Amino acid sequence: MARRDFAQRQYIIIFIFILFGVVFIAKLFFLQILDNTYKLSANNAIRSTVQYPLRGLIYDRNGKLLVYNEAAYDLMVIPRQVKDIDTNKFCQLLKIDTDDYIRRMQKAIKFASYKSSIFISQISREDYAYIAENLYKYPGFFVQTRTLRKYPVPIAAHTFGYIGEVNKNEINRDHYYRPGDYIGKSGLEKYYEHDLRGQKGKKYVRVDVLNRKKGSYKEGKYDTIAKRGSNLTISIDSKIQQYAEQLMQNKIGSIVAIEPSSGEILAFVTSPSYDPNLLVGRIRGKNYGMLQNDSLKPLMNRAVMGEYAPGSTFKMITGLIGLQEGAVTERTYFNCEGTASKPMRCSHNHVSPIAFRGAIQQSCNPYFLQTFKSTLSLPKYKTNREAYVSWYNHVRSFGLGQKFNTDIPFELPGNVPKQSLYDKIYKKRWNALTVRSLSIGQGELEVTPLQLANLAVIFGNKGSYYPPHFIKKIDDKKIENRWEMKHTSIDSSYYDIIVEAMEEVFEGAHGTARYYKVPGIIAGGKTGTVQNNRGKDHSVFLAFAPSVKPKIAISVIIENGGFGTRWAAPIASLIMEKYFHGEVKRKKLEERMLNGDLIHKKK
């Protein structure tokens, strides 16, 4: 009985094996004889090509197109298919030498001999037409369509950033990319890469042995369509940006303008700059090297990477902290002996004693030293060092010594020195006089032009601000409430006297910027002359206008420009006039600023 059961099982197993064999043979017969899907003739093959999406466009706040795409072409190669070609003629066609050909081919083989990779990237339309006519002679090579960025108005290079070929780290971080792809490397192109890049598609075509297209594969059944990237509308006002860049020609420094009610950046200028079209296409590498070796550092974004002492523009913070802490009132008077004052001299002679409003209007150094000293000597603090910690926290609430962390890549934080720094330097034996330079925005204090413009926002808004940013819309979706409003640690009531005093800088009979009033606009401002250990002082100015519900806040820093009234104040005034009136009527002042050259030595 057991033997009979075993025999039956044996027959079942044999039957199963025979059944699998029949099914397998039938499947092979179907695939190789009946179904043409997998039948590759000696004369045809299937080639897949990536369909690169159009990168999103960039518009300014008024809808003006600032960045668009232009067609370009990549020459692709599948090394395994390259056979019996005349290398010399091929190199002549591509305008390369034999060594270059060998190097490129070895790179392609290293990537994959059976997969396509870029042999020459970003061929222009003119070169493509000639190459395409002759490409059928060279099996294994074909052309793939790409796009390049174009800038119809060559402005705001550092804001837009540039695009470059992906590296290994970028490929490893995001498998969307493969060798030869391009990615935003800096600026808005980098920050909004995932929005701008879109989604790749794929297309399958039949080609013959000469690599000529013979039509789509299965009528495009397996093709996928590339999805274009999202368009960006940014906060830049291109007219103001362009005008500000013209004013900064032959000068080193930065201009930042912000809309106080939203934190949107209206102008973002660093000088010297460069034409963004220089970093596009096959010329990018050569031009990048040229810019990188330029002694004037045009690749440096001074608006966020330049760190400067704030100078006299910091005096309002010193005064506000004094008011908040109860160290002074608006009626507190301090003596000033002008340029003979000790231990800190004033920049010029004026009436003495002087009260808070007049001290800002006259930019009196001794007044703010005394305010700083009184703040750090308050009885409610056990030591000067404890009072300094409170002062430090107040300063930080103005956004200084830290990044805004919005859509502005590569920003530096500036510096507000900690108590521990002075403890280390002076072995815990120091007081307000030891660090007195802080009271007038010198010493170890450092701010960026972006932070300085945001101070103007804070003064105009009486203590509040939205972190500065560029984005307004992604496609048709408005970007709102991405960054929360922030408030300083100073009561808003104390800002009234600051605003009034800053108005007097323009409107007062002795105001330091009285010669640069904006026609028809009541504005508030503050001049600054910042000491520079490496040369002539920097010219600094910040302002907001109008003084009630301001629509623009601005900072200007001109390196080695001397007094704030020499370059920074008039440039800021001209930009505000352009912003409010659309044109500038003070032509003599405009001409002097446009023609001013602080870089090239006069012969």
Secondary structure, 3 states (H helix, E strand, C coil): CHHHHHHHHHHHHHHHHHHHHHHHHHHHHHHHHHCCCCCCCCCEEEEEEEECCCCCCEECCCCCEEEEEEEEEEEEECHHHCCCCCHHHHHHHHCCCHHHHHHHHHHHHHHCCCCCEEEEEEECHHHHHHHHHHHHHCCCEEEEEEEEEECCCCCCHHHHCCEEECCHHHHHHCCCCCCCCEEECCHHHHHCHHHHCCECEEEEEEEECCCCEEEEHHHHCCCECCECCCCEEECCCHHHHHHHHHHCCCCCEEEEEEECCCCEEEEEEEECCCCHHHHCHHHHHHHHHHHHCCCCCCCCCHHHHCCECCHHHHHHHHHHHHHHHCCCCCCCCECCCHHHCCCCCCCCCCCCCECHHHHHHHCCHHHHHHHHHHHHCCCCCCCHHHHHHHHHHHHHCCCCCCCCCCCCCCCCCCECCCHHHHHHHHCCCCCCCCCHHHHHCCCCCEECHHHHHHHHHHHHHCCEECCCECEEEECCEECCCCCCCEECCCCHHHHHHHHHHHHHHHHCCCCCCHHHCCCCCCCEEEEEEECCCCCCCEEEEEEEECCCCCCEEEEEEECCCCCCCCCHHHHHHHHHHHHHHCCCCCHHHHHHHHHCCCCCCCC
